[in-house]
Structures are given as structure tokens and as C-alpha cells.
Amino acid sequence: MYRIHRFSKLTGLSPHVIRSWERRYGLVNPIRGENRYRLYTDDDVVLFRYLKSQVDQGMAIGELSEQGLEHLREQAQRVFVETYREPPPSERLVIELSQALEENDRAGFERKLNGALAVIPFEEAVHRFLLPLQERVGQLWHDGRLGVGQEHYASNQIKQKIFSAMNQFHAAHEGPVVVVACPTNEWHEVAAMTAAYVCRARGCRVHYLGANLPIPELAAYCQRNRPTCVLLSVTIMESSNEARALAQQLAGAIIPLSPVGVGGQAVQAHAEVFLQENIIVFQDLNDLDRFVFSLKH
């Protein structure tokens, strides 16, 4: 959530213009925080960047407002999905956060993490340092430089941030229903949570089921809820036989109920196995993003 001066910097619009568009055209309805400060969301950032780009090209804001807020938000999301480029990792910040973990400096870690999240849109933060940090923490644990407790602490901090960001969205009463989960013995759920966030940010009704969900239980849930699609994150898979077994389970139990998409590090090495069972394979989050946006059209 951003106060108006930060929102101004993120959108390139002056506070005066933002207030004018809010008052005259109803193009945003900011939440009122403590002391009655206006608070704007990442969705509002996407919308107002789009509006500014249209005005810069010669459109009048009054004409734009006549298209209706729902249409404008959908157009803004479409343009965002088509033009978004994954920002490069903030390597220095990731290194500083990792060092704080290695030095067991919990206060320093949380101060740096919270400070970084306060100044850029959350979706950008996911790419710039949250996912790179998760990857680096896993490598440091593998190298013996972090203990299991430190790895769990860092992962839980990241998961808390993603859940908090998802909770900022208004509850969706329409839109595609997307079930997101991790299959049996898959306990690493940051990627799945990130996928859930992307879906929620694009207006989907997300059912996040978490880690280590047996496929028969997933099928029972889908039988009751009939989702538009099911997304699974798989980060660990030891052999092609294991991949084949999962793909066949999904083909037999889930695909008759709903299309299935899979992503994650382990999937990339066995993509053909899943594709043979008519399971969608996502190479990255941008791939997922385009698919999710297509669900609404």
C-alpha cells in the first residue's frame, strides 16, 4: 500500500492530478489508513500508469473515464501483461539479506527486507529480490552456510510477504477459478504461492491448497469446486519415472475435471513427459501470466 507521494513517484503523476482524477472521474477509490491517509494498491499503480500513457498519446482523461473503470482496469492489465519484462535481480540487496541471515542478524534482515518492499510495487519486488533471495537461501543451505532453522525462517518471511500482498486484493466474486497446490512430498511452496499471487492479481478466484497435497485429494477438491484450471508447482523430482508417474496421475484424475498446468525447476527437465499427457508446462512466470490473462477472454 502506498501513500499519495509514493504513488505519485510510481505513476509519474502529480498528487494534484491524482486527486483530480479521483474526485472528478472516480478512477480510483483509495483505502483510508491511519490518520486518514489515502493508500493505493499495486492494481492502482498499473491502472494509473496506463492512464498516463494514454493521456501522453493524446487521449483526454474525460474520454478515457467514459469507457468505465472495469474496462480500463482490464485494458491496463492487458497492456501490463503484454509489455511487462521481468526486472533484473537486485543482486546487492540479495547479498546483503543473505549476509544478515548468515550473521544471524534477524533485526537487520527484517529491516532491509521491509524497507525494500516499501518502495517498489510488490510484483516487481517478487522478481527483483524475493524469488532470487529464496534461491540463494536454498543454495547457502545446500553449501552448509545456513542451518535448517535459518532457511525455514527466511522462507517463512518470504511466504508471509506473499500472503500479505494477496490479502490486499478485494475479494473476487467473478472470474476464473484457479486451484494452486504442490503435489505429494513437495514442501517448497514459495513458487506455488507466487503463482497464486499472479493469478489473484489478474482477477482470478484463487483456491490456494498449499504443500504436499495427494493427487486423489486434489481430485476430490476439484470434483466439488470445478475450477477453470489447476496449477501445480514441482521443485524436486528425482527421475523421469517419477515425472511420468505424476503426469499419469494428473491425466487420469484431474484432466477429466479441469485443464492442468505445471511449473517449477523440476518440471523443466521432464517437460516432454507432461506435454505427452496434455498437461500445460510453464517455463517461467511470464509464461504463466499470459496463460492466466487468456483465461478471462
C-alpha positions in Angstrom: 0.0 0.0 0.0 1.4 3.4 -1.0 0.6 6.9 0.3 0.0 9.5 -2.3 3.5 10.9 -2.6 5.0 7.4 -3.2 2.1 6.6 -5.6 2.9 9.8 -7.4 6.5 8.7 -8.0 5.5 5.2 -9.1 3.0 6.6 -11.7 4.7 9.8 -12.8 1.6 11.8 -12.0 1.5 14.7 -9.6 -0.6 14.4 -6.4 -2.8 17.2 -7.7 -3.6 15.2 -10.9 -4.2 12.0 -8.9 -6.6 13.7 -6.6 -8.3 15.4 -9.5 -8.8 12.1 -11.4 -10.1 10.6 -8.2 -12.5 13.4 -7.4 -13.8 14.2 -10.9 -13.8 10.8 -12.6 -13.9 8.3 -9.8 -10.9 6.4 -11.3 -9.6 5.2 -8.0 -11.1 4.7 -4.6 -8.1 4.6 -2.2 -8.3 3.0 1.2 -8.1 5.3 4.1 -5.3 4.2 6.5 -4.3 5.6 9.9 -4.7 9.3 10.2 -7.0 9.2 7.2 -4.1 9.0 4.7 -5.0 7.8 1.2 -3.5 4.3 0.5 -3.1 3.0 -3.1 -2.5 -0.6 -4.3 -0.4 -2.2 -7.0 -3.5 -2.5 -9.1 -4.0 1.2 -8.8 -0.3 1.7 -10.0 -1.0 -0.4 -13.1 -4.2 1.5 -13.9 -2.7 5.0 -13.5 0.5 4.1 -15.4 -1.8 3.0 -18.2 -4.0 6.2 -18.0 -0.9 8.4 -18.1 0.4 6.5 -21.2 -2.9 7.1 -22.9 -3.0 10.8 -22.0 0.6 11.2 -23.1 -0.5 9.8 -26.5 -3.2 12.5 -26.8 -6.3 10.9 -25.2 -8.4 13.1 -22.9 -8.9 11.8 -19.4 -12.6 12.5 -19.7 -12.9 10.3 -22.8 -11.0 7.6 -21.0 -13.2 7.7 -18.0 -16.3 7.2 -20.2 -15.0 3.7 -21.0 -15.8 2.7 -17.5 -13.5 1.7 -14.6 -13.8 -2.1 -15.1 -12.9 -1.8 -18.8 -10.0 0.5 -18.1 -8.6 -1.8 -15.4 -8.9 -4.8 -17.8 -7.1 -2.8 -20.6 -4.4 -1.7 -18.1 -3.8 -5.4 -17.1 -3.7 -6.5 -20.8 -1.1 -3.9 -21.6 0.8 -4.7 -18.5 0.9 -8.4 -19.3 1.9 -7.8 -22.9 4.7 -5.3 -22.1 5.9 -6.5 -18.7 9.6 -7.5 -18.7 11.0 -9.3 -15.7 13.3 -6.8 -14.0 16.8 -7.9 -13.3 17.6 -9.2 -9.8 18.8 -6.7 -7.2 22.0 -8.6 -6.6 23.4 -6.3 -4.0 20.2 -6.4 -1.9 20.0 -10.2 -2.1 23.6 -10.4 -1.0 23.0 -8.1 2.0 19.9 -10.0 3.1 21.9 -13.3 2.8 24.7 -11.9 4.9 22.3 -10.8 7.5 21.0 -14.4 7.7 24.5 -15.8 7.9 25.3 -13.4 10.7 22.0 -14.3 12.5 21.1 -10.6 12.3 17.3 -11.1 12.4 16.6 -7.4 13.0 18.8 -6.3 10.2 17.3 -8.8 7.8 13.8 -7.7 8.5 14.7 -4.0 8.4 16.3 -4.4 4.9 13.5 -6.7 3.6 10.7 -4.4 4.8 12.4 -1.3 3.6 12.9 -2.7 0.1 9.3 -3.8 -0.1 8.1 -0.3 0.9 9.5 1.5 -2.1 8.6 -0.6 -5.2 5.4 -2.4 -6.4 5.2 -5.9 -4.9 5.1 -7.7 -8.2 8.4 -6.1 -9.1 9.8 -7.0 -5.7 8.9 -10.6 -6.4 11.3 -10.7 -9.4 13.9 -8.3 -8.1 14.7 -9.9 -4.8 12.1 -12.2 -3.2 12.5 -15.2 -5.6 16.3 -14.6 -6.1 16.6 -14.5 -2.3 14.7 -17.8 -1.9 17.0 -19.4 -4.5 20.2 -18.0 -2.8 19.0 -19.2 0.6 18.5 -22.7 -0.7 22.0 -22.7 -2.2 23.5 -21.4 1.1 21.7 -24.2 3.0 23.0 -26.8 0.4 26.5 -25.5 0.9 26.2 -25.7 4.7 26.4 -22.0 5.3 22.9 -21.8 6.7 21.2 -24.1 9.1 17.7 -25.6 8.5 16.3 -23.2 11.1 17.7 -20.2 9.2 16.4 -21.5 5.9 13.0 -22.0 7.4 13.0 -18.5 8.9 13.9 -16.8 5.6 11.4 -18.9 3.6 8.6 -18.1 6.1 9.4 -14.4 5.9 9.0 -14.5 2.2 5.8 -16.6 2.4 4.3 -14.1 4.9 5.0 -11.2 2.5 3.3 -13.0 -0.4 0.2 -13.9 1.7 0.1 -10.3 3.0 0.1 -9.0 -0.6 -2.6 -11.4 -1.7 -4.8 -10.3 1.2 -4.6 -6.7 0.0 -6.8 -7.5 -3.0 -10.5 -7.1 -2.9 -12.4 -10.5 -2.8 -13.2 -11.5 -6.3 -16.8 -12.7 -6.9 -16.3 -13.3 -10.6 -13.5 -14.5 -12.9 -11.8 -17.8 -13.5 -11.5 -20.2 -10.6 -7.9 -21.4 -10.2 -6.7 -24.1 -7.8 -3.0 -23.9 -6.9 -1.2 -26.6 -4.9 2.0 -28.7 -4.6 1.8 -32.5 -5.1 2.7 -35.2 -2.6 6.1 -34.7 -0.9 6.6 -31.3 -2.4 7.1 -29.0 0.6 8.7 -26.0 -1.1 5.7 -23.7 -1.8 7.1 -20.3 -2.4 6.8 -20.8 -6.2 3.3 -22.0 -5.8 2.4 -19.1 -3.6 3.9 -16.7 -6.2 1.7 -18.3 -8.9 -1.3 -17.9 -6.7 -0.4 -14.2 -6.2 -0.1 -13.7 -10.0 -3.5 -15.3 -10.6 -5.1 -13.2 -7.8 -3.5 -10.0 -9.2 -5.1 -10.8 -12.6 -8.6 -11.1 -11.2 -8.9 -14.9 -10.7 -10.6 -16.5 -7.8 -7.8 -18.4 -6.2 -8.0 -21.5 -4.1 -4.6 -22.0 -2.6 -4.2 -25.5 -1.2 -0.6 -25.4 -0.1 2.2 -28.1 0.1 2.1 -31.9 0.0 -1.3 -32.5 -1.4 -2.0 -36.1 -2.6 -3.5 -36.1 -6.1 -6.6 -38.1 -5.1 -7.4 -35.4 -2.5 -6.8 -32.7 -5.2 -9.2 -34.6 -7.5 -11.8 -34.7 -4.8 -11.5 -31.0 -4.2 -11.8 -30.3 -8.0 -14.8 -32.6 -8.2 -16.6 -30.3 -5.7 -15.3 -26.9 -7.0 -14.9 -27.5 -10.7 -12.1 -25.0 -11.2 -11.3 -23.3 -14.6 -7.7 -24.7 -14.2 -5.4 -26.4 -11.8 -1.8 -25.2 -11.3 0.9 -27.3 -9.6 4.5 -26.3 -8.6 7.1 -29.0 -8.6 10.7 -28.1 -7.5 12.0 -31.6 -6.6 11.8 -34.7 -8.8 14.5 -37.3 -8.8 13.8 -39.2 -12.0 11.9 -39.4 -15.3 9.9 -42.3 -13.8 8.7 -40.1 -11.0 7.7 -37.4 -13.5 5.9 -40.0 -15.6 4.0 -41.3 -12.6 2.9 -37.8 -11.6 1.9 -36.9 -15.2 -0.2 -40.1 -15.5 -1.9 -39.5 -12.2 -2.8 -36.0 -13.3 -4.0 -37.2 -16.7 -6.2 -39.8 -15.0 -7.6 -38.0 -12.0 -7.5 -34.2 -12.8 -7.6 -33.6 -16.5 -11.1 -35.1 -16.9 -12.2 -32.4 -14.4 -10.1 -29.4 -15.4 -7.0 -28.4 -17.5 -3.7 -28.7 -15.6 -0.6 -26.6 -15.8 2.7 -27.4 -14.1 5.8 -25.3 -13.4 8.9 -25.3 -11.3 12.5 -26.2 -11.6 11.9 -30.0 -11.6 9.3 -29.7 -14.4 11.7 -28.2 -16.9 13.9 -31.3 -17.1 10.9 -33.5 -17.8 8.7 -31.2 -19.9 8.0 -33.7 -22.7 6.7 -36.2 -20.2 4.0 -33.8 -19.1 3.3 -32.5 -22.6 2.6 -36.0 -23.8 -0.3 -36.2 -21.3 -1.8 -32.9 -22.5 -0.5 -31.0 -19.4 0.5 -27.4 -19.9 4.1 -26.6 -19.0 5.1 -23.1 -17.9 8.7 -22.1 -18.5 8.5 -19.1 -16.2 6.2 -16.6 -14.6 5.7 -14.6 -17.7 4.5 -17.7 -19.4 2.0 -18.3 -16.6 1.0 -14.6 -16.7 0.0 -14.8 -20.4 -2.0 -18.0 -19.8 -3.8 -16.6 -16.8 -4.8 -13.5 -18.7 -6.1 -15.7 -21.6 -8.5 -17.4 -19.1 -10.5 -14.2 -18.9 -11.1 -13.9 -22.6 
